[in-house]
Amino acid sequence: MIFHQFLNGDLGCACYLIGDEEVGTAVVVDPPFAIEPVLAEAEHRGLRIVRTIETHTHADHVSGHGRLALEHEIPISLHTDAGVDYQNDPMRDGDEIVVGAVTLGVIHSPGHRPEHCCLTVVDNSRGGEPWLVLTGDSLFVGDAARPDLAVAAQEGAEGLFHSLHRLLELDDCVEVFPGHVAGSLCGKSMSSKPSTTIGFERRFNPSLQITDVTAFIAESAAVSAPKPPNLARIVETNRGPFVGAPAPVEELVAPPEGVQLLDVRDATAHLDGHRPGAISVPVSGSSFSTKAGFVLDSAESVCVLAETTAEAERAIRGLHSVAFFDVAGYVLGGGAEQTTPVTVDELEALMASGAEVIDVREKDDRDSGYIPGSRNVPYRLMAYCCPDLPLDRPVVTICDAGPRAVIAASILRKRGYDAHPVADGGMIDWRARGGQTVEFRRCGSP
């Protein structure tokens, strides 16, 4: 049996190539939109991909099933409850998909989405019992899926509880390969480890320690993580019609009028000199595609500002992965506008002189300790909030370590504010130097 895991570190997504080397055929499970690495691996191993299998209709990234169908005539299988607008071979609970000596067994496992399925994998050349299970967006390493992305959180949580306990019927030795690792918005606190076992998760996964369905619903449905802002658009893209490979994006001399400017250079380069109105989201940083999806307007065209062609192309691939296909082109180099960052050591004096401090972390992060008098607006909401910020004095943005603060400051400067980020440091350094903080305590907490 051939088994290969592909990980997208930017989105935290996993894809799988599974096949039989002797007969030379394989299936691909949950393919990314950038299908080239999958095709290259299949060619390297002498495998012909005969089917795409989707564990569910993805909400955080564009699937590559359309490209595989359009460019290579590869059929698609997913559960009958998906309700997609393209031709497919529907799967049902208990179905088996045979690829040479390999058998994939379908376990309908709703919760994250109604159509969600897990896949057991049996290598019949080794025996008749599952060797591993692909858990998609149900069971992760150290976590379980979000139940609120397709249905009401309580309904999804109840379905997820029963689906997880179906997986627990598998032997402890069965290896678990999830559809996501750390970096995805589809879970709360998943590990960055690429795999685990049923036995390890049975013992250590907090979600599996809750044996009462009512208690599980109460815990799992209390989701505080943000939903992807273009969730509905990505789902509809993945429901069909098929999306083929986009046309190549070309270098431009200057950005066209009326487009969004996305500066994907590193934060230092952006601060040193950028084009007016450019939003900074470094492609070299973590979760580039997710962050860009939060701060860009999906109804407007995007022009990428980069240091090199390779950097621009990497960013454009990331934008395509979250359904931003209207990319006007890219421009190389910086600009004349500069943003002066603020150090943690300068912050107290600025506050004393009237500067407004905006904590751009998520509420759960802020509740662990924040600067007295600061306001909380997560960076992802910055383009839509803060209508009453002062225009006559500086606005300082701060996060844990700097990256989100730079993004937030660039958005505010685009809106006309005198915004400055704590770019090299943040709340971690503020606490380390003894800066005063306030911790939010809920009623009944000690």
Buried (B, 14 or more C-beta within 10 A) or exposed (E): BBBBBBBBEBBBBBBBBBBBBEBBBBBBBBBBBBBEBBBEBBEEBEBEBBBBBBBBBBBBBBBBBBBBBBBEEBBBBBBEBBEBEBEBEBBEEEBEBEBBBBBBBBBBBBBBBBBBBBBBBBBEEEEEEBBBBBBBBBBBBBBBBBBBBBBEBBBBBBBBBEBBEBBEEBEEEBBBBBBBBBBBBBBBEBBEEEBBBBBBBBEEBEBBEBEEEEEBBEBBBEBEEBBBBBBEBBBEBBEBEBBEBBEEBEEBEEBEEEBBBBBBBBBEBBBBBBBEBBBBBBBEBEBBBBBBBBBBEBEEBBBBBBBEEEBBBBBBBBBBBBBBBBBBBBBBEBBEBEBEBBEBEBBBEBBEEEBBBBBBBBEEBBBEBBBEEBBBBBBBBBBEBBEEBEEEEBBBBBBBBBBBBBBBBBBBBBBEBBBBBBBBBBBEBBBEEEBEBEEEEEEEEE
